[in-house]
Amino acid sequence: MKKNRSIFLLFVLAGFLFSCSTPKNVAYFQDLTDTSKIYTQTITGGYEVQIQPDDILEIIVSNINTEAAAPFNLGNTNPALSPGIQITMGTLNKPNSTSASNSSGEGYLVSKNGTIDFPILGSIKAVGFTVSQLKDSLKIKLDKYLQDPIINIRLLNYKITVLGEVMRPSTYSIPSERITVVDAIGIAGDLTIYGKRENVLLIREENGQRKFIRLNLNSSDLFQSPYYYLKQNDIVYVEPNKSKIVSSNYVRLRNLTIATSVITLLIVILTRIH
């Protein structure tokens, strides 16, 4: 019995060793291997996130006439004093409830039909606009009331989630409103040695659909991917490779063997007592 168990464990250990990650699966952007050359890729335009339903916007209207601008800031308080949402790396502190427009600093909640309720102006379309496009739209409307209004808009609930084989899986709030897949992995402390780099899963919800996209971190083609830049509420999941699976199976087998031995010992003791 002991001999058979030892042979079985030997095969498990051998499988674990042979399935360990090799350098070809660990290195990022493997096609950039020749250090004597310079590789270039054309960067096509910038990237701006589009506003989605349930986003929370901080909109501040400034003007040389502060009294005239004040009615247009009823949806925000001083950001430094605002108790509504605090942006911190790794955490997202939200109030228990939000409204489309209020005076407690929560900002403007984008409704399911894609609008915000803005003071005096009423219902304003926001979904599908970038921040700069919404600025332009508001400026045109505010020109009727203010001379040369200055509008600042910030997305308060821009967050992404990184899960799986990374050092610090968590949900991260992003104050810059611009983050790439590589940035997200860096914030999460990089992949562990057990992370499957050639098959990272991106989960994204947009236009009433949930998309599942596979990304290959081993290839520099990632930089040209339309999914290189992340959107708010994206989820990045790093799957475990075979080494981690075999290792987990070995641990479960070891624990099962120990538990079986303990139970057998208890049965023997109880039998001898009786």
C-alpha positions in Angstrom: 0.0 0.0 0.0 2.8 2.4 1.0 4.7 1.5 -2.2 1.8 2.2 -4.4 1.2 5.5 -2.7 4.8 6.5 -3.1 4.8 5.7 -6.8 1.6 7.7 -7.3 3.0 10.7 -5.5 6.2 10.4 -7.6 4.1 10.6 -10.8 2.3 13.7 -9.5 5.6 15.4 -8.6 7.0 14.6 -12.0 4.0 16.0 -13.8 4.3 19.2 -11.7 7.9 19.6 -12.6 7.4 19.0 -16.3 4.4 21.4 -16.5 6.2 24.3 -14.8 6.2 27.6 -16.7 9.0 27.9 -19.2 10.5 31.2 -20.2 8.5 31.3 -23.5 5.3 31.5 -21.4 6.6 34.0 -18.9 8.1 36.9 -20.9 5.9 39.7 -22.1 6.0 40.9 -25.8 8.2 38.0 -26.9 8.3 39.1 -30.5 10.5 42.0 -29.5 13.5 39.8 -28.8 16.3 41.4 -31.0 17.9 44.0 -28.7 20.0 45.4 -31.6 16.9 46.8 -33.4 14.4 49.5 -32.7 10.7 48.5 -33.2 8.1 51.2 -33.9 4.4 51.2 -33.9 2.2 54.1 -35.1 -0.1 55.4 -32.4 -3.4 56.2 -34.0 -5.0 59.1 -32.2 -5.7 59.5 -28.5 -8.2 57.7 -26.3 -11.1 59.2 -24.4 -13.6 57.3 -22.4 -17.2 57.5 -23.2 -19.8 58.3 -20.6 -22.1 55.4 -19.7 -25.3 54.9 -17.7 -24.7 54.9 -13.9 -21.5 57.0 -14.2 -21.2 59.8 -11.7 -20.0 63.1 -13.0 -18.5 66.1 -11.2 -19.3 69.2 -13.3 -18.0 72.6 -12.1 -19.0 75.8 -13.9 -16.7 78.8 -13.4 -17.1 82.3 -14.6 -15.7 85.8 -13.9 -19.1 86.5 -12.3 -19.1 83.9 -9.5 -22.7 84.8 -8.5 -24.0 84.2 -12.0 -22.2 80.8 -12.1 -23.3 79.6 -8.6 -26.8 78.3 -9.7 -25.1 76.0 -12.2 -23.1 74.3 -9.4 -25.9 73.1 -7.3 -25.0 69.5 -8.1 -21.5 69.8 -6.6 -19.9 71.1 -3.5 -16.3 72.0 -3.1 -14.5 68.8 -4.2 -12.0 69.1 -1.4 -14.9 69.1 1.1 -17.1 66.7 -0.7 -18.2 63.6 1.3 -19.7 61.9 -1.7 -16.9 59.9 -3.4 -13.2 59.7 -2.4 -10.8 58.5 -5.0 -8.1 56.2 -3.6 -6.0 53.5 -5.2 -7.4 50.0 -4.4 -10.7 51.2 -2.8 -13.9 52.9 -3.9 -15.8 54.6 -1.2 -19.3 55.5 -2.3 -22.2 57.0 -0.5 -25.1 54.8 0.3 -27.3 56.6 -2.2 -26.9 59.0 -5.0 -29.3 61.3 -6.9 -29.0 62.9 -10.3 -28.5 66.4 -8.8 -28.0 67.3 -5.2 -26.1 69.6 -3.0 -24.2 67.0 -0.9 -21.3 66.6 -3.3 -22.2 63.2 -5.0 -22.2 64.7 -8.4 -24.5 64.0 -11.3 -25.7 60.4 -11.7 -26.2 59.4 -15.4 -29.6 57.8 -15.6 -30.5 54.6 -17.4 -31.8 56.6 -20.4 -28.5 58.4 -20.7 -29.2 61.8 -19.2 -28.3 64.0 -16.2 -30.5 66.6 -14.5 -28.6 69.8 -14.7 -29.6 73.0 -12.8 -31.6 75.4 -14.9 -30.8 73.6 -18.1 -32.9 70.5 -17.1 -32.3 67.1 -18.7 -29.0 66.9 -20.7 -27.9 63.9 -22.8 -24.6 62.5 -21.5 -24.3 58.8 -22.6 -22.1 58.3 -25.7 -20.3 61.6 -25.2 -16.7 61.9 -24.2 -15.9 64.3 -21.4 -14.6 66.9 -23.9 -17.8 66.5 -26.0 -20.0 67.0 -23.0 -18.0 70.1 -22.1 -18.7 71.5 -25.6 -22.3 70.6 -25.4 -22.8 72.3 -22.0 -20.8 75.4 -23.1 -23.1 76.0 -26.0 -26.1 75.8 -23.7 -24.5 77.9 -21.0 -23.5 80.7 -23.4 -27.1 81.9 -23.2 -26.6 82.6 -19.5 -22.9 83.2 -18.9 -20.2 85.0 -20.8 -17.2 82.7 -21.6 -18.1 80.0 -19.1 -15.3 77.6 -18.0 -16.5 74.0 -17.6 -14.6 71.2 -15.8 -15.9 67.6 -15.9 -14.5 64.7 -14.0 -15.7 61.0 -13.9 -15.9 60.2 -10.2 -16.5 56.4 -10.4 -14.0 55.3 -13.0 -12.9 51.9 -11.7 -11.5 48.7 -13.0 -11.2 45.2 -11.4 -8.2 42.9 -11.7 -8.7 39.3 -10.5 -6.9 36.0 -10.7 -3.2 35.3 -10.7 -1.9 38.8 -9.9 -0.1 40.0 -6.7 -2.9 42.3 -5.5 -6.3 41.4 -7.0 -8.7 44.2 -6.2 -11.0 46.9 -7.6 -9.1 50.1 -8.3 -10.4 53.6 -8.8 -8.6 55.5 -11.6 -8.6 59.3 -11.2 -6.9 59.9 -14.6 -9.8 58.4 -16.6 -7.2 56.7 -18.9 -5.7 53.3 -18.2 -4.4 50.5 -20.4 -4.3 46.7 -19.8 -0.6 47.0 -19.0 -1.3 49.8 -16.5 -3.9 47.7 -14.8 -1.6 44.8 -14.4 1.1 47.0 -13.1 -1.2 48.6 -10.5 -2.2 45.0 -9.4 1.5 44.2 -8.8 2.1 42.2 -12.0 1.1 38.6 -12.7 2.4 35.8 -10.5 4.5 33.1 -12.0 1.4 31.0 -12.3 -0.5 33.6 -14.5 -1.5 32.5 -18.0 0.0 35.5 -20.0 -1.1 34.3 -23.4 -4.8 34.2 -22.6 -5.9 37.1 -20.3 -9.6 37.6 -20.2 -11.2 41.1 -20.4 -14.9 41.3 -19.5 -16.7 44.5 -20.6 -20.3 45.7 -20.5 -21.4 48.2 -23.1 -24.6 48.9 -25.1 -26.5 46.3 -23.1 -24.1 43.5 -23.9 -21.4 41.7 -21.9 -18.3 41.0 -24.0 -15.5 38.4 -23.3 -12.2 39.3 -25.0 -9.0 37.3 -24.9 -5.7 39.2 -24.9 -2.2 37.9 -25.4 0.5 39.6 -23.3 3.2 37.6 -25.0 2.7 39.6 -28.2 3.4 43.2 -28.9 0.3 43.2 -31.0 -1.5 44.0 -27.8 -0.5 47.6 -28.2 -2.5 47.8 -31.4 -5.6 46.1 -30.0 -8.8 48.1 -29.8 -9.1 46.7 -26.2 -5.6 48.0 -25.1 -7.3 50.9 -23.4 -9.7 49.9 -20.7 -13.1 51.4 -20.0 -14.8 52.1 -16.7 -16.0 49.0 -14.9 -13.9 46.6 -17.0 -12.8 43.4 -15.4 -9.4 41.8 -16.2 -9.0 38.2 -15.2 -5.8 36.3 -15.3 -6.3 32.5 -15.4 -3.9 30.1 -13.6 -1.6 28.0 -15.8 -1.2 24.2 -15.6 1.6 24.5 -13.0 -0.8 26.2 -10.6 -3.6 23.6 -11.3 -1.2 20.6 -10.8 0.2 22.3 -7.6 -3.3 22.8 -6.2 -4.2 19.2 -7.0 -1.1 18.0 -5.2 -2.0 20.0 -2.1 -5.5 18.6 -2.1 -4.1 15.1 -2.5 -1.7 15.6 0.3 -4.4 16.9 2.6 -6.7 14.0 1.6 -3.9 11.5 2.4 -3.3 13.2 5.8 -7.0 13.2 6.6 -7.3 9.5 5.6 -4.3 8.6 7.8 -5.8 10.4 10.8 -9.2 8.8 10.4 -7.5 5.3 10.0 -5.5 5.9 13.2 -8.6 7.0 15.1 -10.5 3.9 13.9 -7.6 1.6 15.1 -7.5 3.4 18.5 -11.2 3.1 19.0 -11.2 -0.6 18.0 -8.5 -1.4 20.5 -10.3 0.5 23.2 -13.5 -1.6 22.7 
